[in-house]
């Protein structure tokens, strides 16, 4: 899977999540919106891969996680994120989005308000998490 496909999938999963939200399927919406961030971070990792370089085994294996903190580290975005989090509105959005876990796919009781706030934190035009990631993908 290449970087461009990961980017398209990230945007598509967020759109799908919004459709689910609009139709009252909040748990699925929350899961897909969070997955869009995972895909966006993996796109950032793909950007760091150099053609013809032999891949670092640990980096390669660790990239197959669903944990944002690990993906940020592999993508070399930890420092940039910490700088960006100095803005309290961005930090608030990050703290909300960073609560997502892959196991949310097994949850059936995520409420409308939580999902609404989560999607807003992802796609906010000024302080959104996906907007920031897109700068780096």
C-alpha angles and dihedrals in degrees: 000000000000134000095259093054091048089052093050092047091050092054092042094051090051091050090048090049090053091050090052090048092051089053097049099258097127101162093053090043092053092048095050094044090053091046088055088063092050090053092047091053091049088053088057089053091050088055090060093056111101121212113254094010116129105243121247104246096217093048091047094051095041091053089071093074130106094216114113095208092057093045091050091052094049090048090051091238101121095097093044091049092051090051092048091048088065083083103082095212093052091044090053090052092046093049090053096046092044090065089074118111131183089241089069084088086076095051121100103176106065107138130231095246093052092049093046092052091045094053091045090053090052099047105028106141095226107025103019121139095223091050090055094047091050089061087063103037 
